[in-house]
């Protein structure tokens, strides 16, 4: 008698829990003690600082130019914070094969909106893989992102959740994603450079809205 009363009560509760569950994986951002600054305060370790500059420890662009590191990076952990304004559109370029062609690098989206596509969401691999969920914070709040590249493996943690876990070897065809959707890349992502400069995209999109970066730290693996 007691069991028949308890079981019907538990099943709806379990179904309700499953219905509201999310399946992004919680993860810890690294302790960056011992990491080095991605950019020096005077930006002397960049290719051409252009309109970029630090103010009170915050890095922001004043023009369209991408800020590229002079150094190349292969396997690494990159940890930083970013904040967007309304209609901001930027990105973090990884291991560029040609800094004159932004499509020669993977881009992790830093965006206020989806840009009309799930592949343009914050933390997406641009035009290749959407995040498992939208873990971004509202406009005006700082987001914490950690990007790890190790061989073909790329993972992204955003605000304590793993939202990207990609193996680039799963992109063997130019212009096509593993799920069959088209992309803009004229070269298969599995054949992209596994070492190269890191870049931050400058003012981009119709609004030319700013993005702010701080605490940019990197550790080679």
C-alpha positions in Angstrom: 0.0 0.0 0.0 2.8 2.4 0.9 4.9 1.5 -2.1 2.0 2.0 -4.5 1.5 5.5 -3.2 5.2 6.4 -3.2 6.2 5.2 -6.7 3.7 7.4 -8.6 4.9 10.4 -6.7 8.6 9.7 -7.5 8.2 9.1 -11.2 6.8 12.6 -12.1 9.5 14.1 -10.0 12.2 12.2 -11.9 10.7 13.1 -15.2 10.5 16.8 -14.2 14.2 16.7 -13.2 15.3 15.1 -16.5 13.2 17.6 -18.5 15.0 20.6 -16.9 18.5 19.0 -16.9 21.3 20.4 -19.1 24.1 18.3 -20.4 27.0 20.8 -20.6 29.8 19.6 -18.4 30.8 21.7 -15.4 34.6 22.2 -15.3 37.2 24.3 -13.5 39.1 27.1 -15.1 42.9 26.7 -14.5 45.0 28.3 -11.8 47.0 30.7 -14.0 49.9 31.1 -11.6 53.0 30.6 -13.7 51.2 31.4 -17.0 52.7 34.2 -19.0 50.9 37.3 -20.3 49.7 36.8 -23.9 50.4 40.5 -24.5 52.9 42.8 -22.9 51.6 46.1 -21.5 53.2 48.1 -24.3 52.1 45.5 -26.9 55.7 45.2 -28.1 55.2 41.4 -28.6 52.5 42.0 -31.3 52.9 42.2 -35.0 51.3 45.7 -35.3 49.3 47.1 -32.3 47.3 49.6 -34.5 44.5 51.1 -32.5 44.7 48.5 -29.7 45.8 49.5 -26.2 45.5 48.8 -22.5 43.8 51.1 -20.0 43.8 50.1 -16.4 44.6 46.6 -17.3 41.8 46.3 -19.9 42.6 45.7 -23.6 40.3 47.3 -26.2 40.4 48.0 -29.9 39.8 51.4 -31.5 39.8 50.2 -35.1 39.2 47.1 -37.3 42.7 45.6 -37.3 43.3 42.2 -35.7 45.9 42.2 -32.9 48.4 39.3 -33.6 51.1 37.8 -31.4 54.6 37.8 -32.8 55.1 34.3 -31.2 53.5 31.2 -32.6 51.7 28.7 -30.4 51.0 25.0 -30.9 49.7 23.1 -27.9 48.6 25.6 -25.2 46.1 26.7 -22.6 44.7 30.2 -23.1 42.8 31.8 -20.3 41.1 35.2 -20.4 38.1 37.3 -19.6 36.0 39.4 -22.1 33.1 41.7 -21.9 30.8 42.7 -24.8 28.6 45.7 -25.6 25.3 45.7 -27.4 25.9 44.3 -31.0 29.6 43.5 -30.3 31.2 41.1 -32.7 34.8 39.9 -32.2 36.7 36.6 -32.0 39.8 34.9 -30.8 41.9 33.5 -33.7 43.9 30.3 -33.0 47.1 29.0 -34.6 46.8 31.1 -37.8 48.3 29.7 -40.9 48.3 33.2 -42.6 47.6 36.3 -40.6 46.5 38.1 -43.7 43.6 35.7 -44.1 41.3 35.4 -41.1 39.8 32.2 -42.5 43.2 30.6 -42.2 42.7 30.3 -38.4 40.1 28.8 -36.2 38.0 31.5 -34.6 36.3 31.2 -31.2 33.4 33.6 -31.3 33.1 36.5 -29.0 29.7 37.9 -29.7 26.7 39.7 -28.2 24.2 37.8 -30.3 24.2 34.6 -32.5 24.8 36.6 -35.7 21.8 34.8 -37.1 23.3 31.4 -36.7 24.1 28.9 -34.0 27.6 28.8 -35.5 28.0 32.5 -34.5 27.1 32.0 -30.9 29.5 33.1 -28.2 32.2 30.4 -27.8 31.3 28.6 -31.1 34.1 27.6 -33.4 33.0 30.0 -36.1 31.0 28.3 -38.9 32.1 24.9 -37.8 30.7 23.9 -34.4 28.2 25.5 -32.0 28.6 25.4 -28.2 26.6 22.8 -26.4 24.7 25.6 -24.7 24.7 29.3 -24.3 26.8 29.8 -21.1 27.5 33.5 -21.8 26.7 36.3 -19.3 24.6 39.4 -20.2 26.0 42.5 -21.9 28.3 44.4 -19.7 29.3 41.5 -17.5 32.7 39.8 -17.6 32.9 36.3 -19.1 35.7 33.8 -18.2 36.9 31.6 -21.1 39.6 28.9 -21.3 40.7 27.5 -24.6 42.9 24.4 -24.8 44.5 23.3 -28.0 46.4 20.0 -28.1 47.0 18.5 -31.5 43.7 18.2 -33.2 41.7 18.5 -29.9 40.2 21.9 -29.1 38.2 22.5 -25.9 36.5 25.6 -24.6 35.3 26.3 -21.1 33.0 29.3 -20.7 32.0 30.5 -17.3 32.7 27.1 -15.7 31.1 24.9 -18.3 32.7 22.9 -21.1 30.8 24.1 -24.2 33.2 22.9 -27.0 35.0 19.6 -27.3 36.2 19.2 -30.9 38.5 16.9 -32.7 39.6 18.7 -35.9 40.4 15.4 -37.6 36.6 15.0 -37.8 36.5 17.8 -40.5 38.2 15.9 -43.4 36.5 17.8 -46.2 36.8 21.5 -47.3 33.5 23.4 -47.1 31.7 20.8 -45.0 31.1 20.1 -41.3 30.7 16.6 -39.8 26.9 17.1 -39.5 26.7 17.8 -43.2 26.2 21.5 -43.0 28.3 23.7 -45.3 31.1 26.0 -44.0 33.2 28.8 -45.5 36.5 27.1 -45.3 38.3 26.3 -48.6 40.6 23.9 -46.7 39.6 21.0 -44.5 40.0 21.9 -40.8 41.9 18.8 -40.2 44.6 20.2 -42.5 44.8 23.6 -40.7 48.0 24.7 -39.2 48.7 23.2 -35.7 50.9 26.0 -34.8 50.7 29.8 -35.4 50.0 33.2 -34.0 47.0 34.0 -31.8 44.9 37.0 -32.7 42.0 39.2 -31.3 39.6 40.5 -33.9 39.2 44.3 -33.9 36.0 46.3 -34.3 33.8 44.3 -36.5 30.3 44.2 -37.9 27.9 47.0 -38.8 27.8 48.5 -35.2 31.6 48.5 -34.7 30.8 48.0 -31.0 33.8 47.4 -28.7 34.9 44.3 -26.8 37.0 44.4 -23.7 39.6 41.8 -22.7 41.6 41.4 -19.5 43.8 38.9 -17.7 45.0 37.3 -20.9 47.3 34.4 -19.8 48.8 31.5 -21.8 50.7 28.4 -21.0 52.5 26.3 -23.6 51.9 22.5 -23.2 
